[in-house]
Amino acid sequence: AIIFKNQKHKMNGEQL
């Protein structure tokens, strides 16, 4: 699971 530091995809926080 990849968590974006910017949390751009809050819906898919773990998906690219």
Secondary structure by P-SEA (a helix, b strand, c coil): cccccccccccccccc
